[in-house]
């Protein structure tokens, strides 16, 4: 595998020495678009080779893009319309579901979408949905017919290797699957809809005062979240208590879509977000500026490091300073 290795600098602060020398104990994974990167404790970057499909889908219920487990044990991905898991230890892949079906001359496909991992990486929420039925460019024939199937959300238990139906409406937009089985999200999109928390039995609780909050990043216990607020052609980032509905603004009110995609560090002590068109912000400070405003993405690797993607380059930042620790250029 191709690697770009950046060792420890010769002069670093003492409190960072043990991190740089000994790392954080295990590899982390970052996924940007259709590529999964493996990052070592010493910031060695490699591309994980997965047998992915050439095309991918993203929608409110989930995505066919690969999704690493929070603890780095597995990477979920879609192949042949079904869910597969890549084992980070053995580096082998195994098929999990057998629901997927391709298009035929008359019938629409059955698609599997990855929705959310639980914080403990023990369970994975997925959606089984019908493929599109409208045939736009077809001549001399009608549209496809939806196949008969028990469509909806399912929860896969990684340890037990079992799959069960979840008590969720098929149009529910998932933001998080919690360790206790509750699901946080929206009934039909986030605009003009309150945040809803659904218990494993299907009981729905609405969070008071939570309208127009999108792009949720929910705490492990489901007690709080950070979110982007989109309202009246304006945007901002807030922290919200999911029990009381009380919110605290983390940014000033900006232009439409100026503040987006908030994500908290694993210890919940810091919040990063994107300030369009080019900046990654952390606790109100700019830590990175991207040369391509259409490609900037990021995610937390751990409490000290942020992985980012800009203009076909994946990179690792020291969150506190924004210093670039490593980089990997992907083919265009």
C-alpha atoms as one frame of an Amber mdcrd trajectory, in Angstrom:
protein
   0.000   0.000   0.000   1.148   3.535  -0.693   2.148   5.405   2.463   3.234
   8.875   3.345   4.977   8.928   6.711   5.657  12.021   8.765   7.703  11.331
  11.896   7.840  13.376  15.075   9.444  16.780  14.658  12.749  17.273  16.408
  11.360  19.941  18.727   7.850  19.504  20.151   6.146  20.520  23.395   6.696
  18.029  26.197   2.976  17.267  26.592   2.829  16.111  22.955   5.930  13.941
  23.104   4.222  10.802  24.400   1.416  11.207  21.862   3.821  11.488  18.950
   6.149   8.743  20.134   3.702   6.183  21.433   0.498   7.252  19.670  -2.997
   6.617  20.889  -2.744   2.835  20.977  -4.626   1.815  17.848  -5.279   2.759
  14.256  -8.134   5.080  13.403 -10.175   5.247  10.209 -11.446   8.232   8.243
 -13.818   8.027   5.305 -14.112  10.751   2.678 -16.368  10.193  -0.332 -15.688
   6.604  -1.456 -12.204   6.241   0.075 -11.372   4.885   3.536  -8.043   5.902
   5.070  -6.272   4.076   7.876  -4.285   6.326  10.238  -1.725   4.890  12.658
  -0.949   6.368  16.095   2.190   7.912  14.537   0.186   9.461  11.659   1.036
   6.969   8.937  -1.733   7.090   6.330  -2.761   4.254   4.018  -5.776   3.548
   1.827  -7.965   0.596   2.801  -8.620  -1.594  -0.227 -12.329  -2.413  -0.374
 -14.284  -4.063  -3.211 -16.633  -1.103  -3.625 -19.189  -0.456  -6.314 -18.255
   2.256  -8.886 -21.334   4.343  -8.015 -22.752   5.396  -4.677 -25.941   6.866
  -3.225 -26.601   9.342  -0.403 -30.064  10.218   0.887 -31.869  11.069   4.131
 -32.162   7.441   5.255 -28.534   6.505   4.699 -25.757   6.017   2.211 -23.904
   3.357   0.239 -20.593   5.061   1.078 -18.272   3.120   3.449 -18.645   3.837
   7.168 -15.961   2.962   9.761 -17.065   1.821  13.219 -16.301   4.361  15.977
 -13.767   2.040  17.645 -12.034   1.205  14.370 -12.851  -2.502  14.536 -14.837
  -2.679  11.299 -15.681  -0.735   8.179 -19.213  -1.161   6.844 -19.622  -0.960
   3.086 -22.118  -1.892   0.386 -21.411  -4.368  -2.387 -23.935  -6.039  -4.658
 -26.763  -4.103  -2.918 -25.931  -5.767   0.421 -24.058  -4.865   3.603 -20.516
  -6.132   4.093 -18.094  -5.685   7.009 -14.348  -5.263   6.657 -12.483  -6.578
   9.713  -9.666  -4.163  10.598  -7.671  -6.915  12.365  -7.812  -9.702   9.793
  -8.246  -7.270   6.855 -10.866  -9.629   5.441 -14.456  -8.840   4.415 -17.672
 -10.773   4.998 -21.178 -10.370   3.634 -23.759  -9.554   6.307 -27.125  -9.252
   4.558 -28.749 -11.046   1.629 -31.648  -8.703   0.920 -30.231  -6.768  -2.019
 -31.437  -7.340  -5.550 -30.358  -5.728  -8.839 -32.623  -4.164 -11.432 -34.175
  -6.478 -14.008 -36.091  -5.617 -17.142 -39.308  -5.346 -15.142 -38.396  -5.065
 -11.439 -36.718  -2.310  -9.432 -33.722  -3.083  -7.252 -33.679  -3.641  -3.484
 -31.059  -1.356  -1.947 -29.268  -1.458   1.423 -28.177   1.852   2.973 -25.849
   2.390   5.940 -27.544   4.688   8.452 -25.550   4.828  11.729 -23.191   2.933
  14.021 -23.864   2.835  17.755 -21.114   4.626  19.767 -19.860   1.310  21.187
 -19.591  -0.180  17.658 -21.724  -3.148  18.690 -24.697  -2.398  16.471 -25.280
  -0.931  13.032 -28.514   0.645  11.816 -29.291   0.121   8.145 -32.209   0.790
   5.820 -33.534  -1.578   3.184 -35.350   0.498   0.566 -36.757  -0.011  -2.934
 -34.787   1.332  -5.870 -36.197   4.087  -8.047 -39.051   2.987 -10.300 -39.171
   5.825 -12.826 -37.305   5.005 -16.035 -36.515   8.427 -17.508 -34.609   7.502
 -20.667 -36.367   4.272 -21.496 -38.164   3.953 -24.832 -40.777   1.383 -25.681
 -41.328   0.208 -22.123 -42.849   1.383 -18.854 -41.370   2.061 -15.435 -39.987
  -0.590 -13.109 -42.208  -2.351 -10.590 -41.278  -2.280  -6.896 -40.320  -5.718
  -5.605 -42.160  -7.268  -2.703 -40.036  -7.006   0.455 -40.315  -6.061   4.123
 -38.717  -2.637   3.638 -37.625  -0.529   6.578 -34.868  -0.020   9.128 -32.940
  -2.956  10.591 -30.381  -3.231  13.399 -27.449  -5.587  12.956 -25.801  -6.902
  16.137 -22.124  -7.366  15.250 -21.270  -9.764  18.089 -24.380 -11.931  17.838
 -24.515 -11.661  14.019 -28.268 -11.130  14.142 -30.541  -8.781  12.207 -33.838
  -7.476  13.545 -36.412  -4.987  12.357 -36.271  -1.573  14.052 -39.385   0.280
  15.236 -38.849   3.226  12.909 -40.909   4.745  10.150 -39.292   4.174   6.751
 -39.107   7.956   6.151 -37.365   8.726   9.465 -34.108  10.690   9.020 -31.553
   9.147  11.384 -28.975  11.302  13.180 -27.717   8.771  15.738 -28.177   5.242
  17.066 -27.507   5.250  20.823 -25.999   2.409  22.846 -29.321   1.731  24.602
 -31.105   1.273  21.271 -32.785   4.685  21.053 -32.619   6.507  17.736 -32.341
  10.280  17.379 -33.479  12.082  14.241 -36.375  13.675  12.409 -39.739  12.393
  11.231 -39.475  13.805   7.699 -36.408  15.945   7.328 -35.016  18.540   9.713
 -36.602  21.695   8.304 -39.568  22.835  10.421 -39.481  19.533  12.343 -38.485
  18.983  15.989 -35.799  16.513  16.953 -37.372  13.189  17.885 -36.035  10.369
  20.034 -37.484   6.922  19.349 -37.205   4.160  21.958 -36.562   0.507  20.983
 -40.283  -0.135  21.450 -41.211   2.692  19.081 -42.211   5.343  21.637 -41.517
   8.810  20.210 -40.430  11.805  22.304 -40.084  15.245  20.720 -37.361  17.587
  21.998 -38.993  20.935  22.870 -37.893  24.043  20.982 -35.788  22.123  18.464
 -37.082  23.403  15.109 -34.752  24.023  12.139 -31.821  22.159  13.682 -29.976
  20.023  11.126 -26.724  18.059  10.815 -26.871  16.758  14.398 -23.824  15.363
  16.177 -25.252  13.581  19.222 -23.432  12.686  22.461 -22.964   8.992  23.292
 -25.661   9.055  25.980 -28.127  11.080  23.912 -28.299  13.924  26.427 -26.979
  16.675  24.148 -25.988  17.496  20.590 -24.464  20.175  18.430 -26.355  21.229
  15.333 -26.471  23.664  12.457 -29.397  26.109  12.492 -30.767  27.121   9.098
 -33.462  29.778   9.299 -34.500  32.855   7.288 -31.455  32.696   5.028 -29.123
  32.591   8.004 -27.051  29.924   9.746 -25.317  29.291  13.057 -23.984  26.462
  15.233 -25.634  25.651  18.572 -25.310  23.175  21.409 -28.673  21.788  22.533
 -29.788  19.888  25.609 -31.894  17.021  24.236 -33.794  16.688  27.512 -34.820
  20.300  28.178 -34.457  21.732  24.673 -32.292  24.599  25.942 -29.671  25.719
  23.439 -26.458  27.741  23.492 -25.137  29.458  20.391 -21.515  28.602  19.553
 -21.172  30.994  16.599 -22.638  34.341  15.601 -25.534  34.277  13.144 -24.025
  34.106   9.680 -25.158  34.075   6.093 -27.169  31.221   4.621 -25.082  28.002
   4.772 -22.075  29.884   6.193 -21.843  27.607   9.259 -22.280  23.859   8.673
 -21.462  20.317   9.779 -20.563  20.684  13.484 -18.742  17.771  15.105 -17.586
  17.393  18.704 -14.368  15.780  19.865 -14.652  12.349  21.441 -14.384  13.824
  24.945 -17.022  16.486  24.064 -14.666  19.267  25.126 -14.259  20.864  21.690
 -16.463  21.540  18.677 -15.308  21.926  15.100 -17.364  22.996  12.085 -17.071
  24.219   8.511 -17.332  27.894   7.730 -18.048  28.244   4.045 -16.540  28.353
   1.664 -13.121  27.114   2.753 -12.446  26.978   6.510 -12.396  24.357   9.246
 -13.113  26.094  12.562 -12.437  24.717  16.059 -13.974  26.459  19.073 -14.361
  29.637  17.032 -10.817  29.680  15.603  -9.835  28.912  12.017  -7.423  25.970
  11.959  -7.390  25.174   8.236  -8.243  26.861   4.944  -8.974  24.782   1.832
  -8.042  25.872  -1.687 -11.120  24.146  -3.139 -14.409  25.305  -1.570 -16.356
  22.396  -3.051 -14.359  19.601  -1.455 -13.657  20.489   2.180 -14.624  17.805
   4.715 -13.397  16.731   8.147 -13.909  14.382  11.079 -12.357  13.887  14.517
  -9.902  10.996  14.836  -9.479  11.398  18.613  -9.273  14.193  21.182  -6.085
  15.627  19.649  -6.366  14.984  15.904  -8.704  15.950  13.091  -8.714  14.257
   9.679  -9.602  16.480   6.740 -10.027  16.294   2.991  -9.442  19.082   0.479
  -8.653  19.134  -3.248  -7.824  15.404  -3.481  -5.618  15.554  -0.384  -6.328
  13.785   2.888  -4.501  15.265   5.868  -4.176  15.045   9.652  -4.300  18.204
  11.772  -3.314  18.794  15.350  -6.651  20.110  16.581  -5.248  22.560  19.112
  -3.016  24.426  16.640  -4.109  23.363  13.169  -0.585  22.142  12.436  -0.534
  19.603   9.599   0.870  16.299  10.905   0.541  14.210   7.747  -0.915  14.274
   4.260  -1.848  11.817   1.528  -2.616  12.861  -2.049  -5.279  10.750  -3.752
  -5.437  10.203  -7.547  -7.773  12.575  -9.396
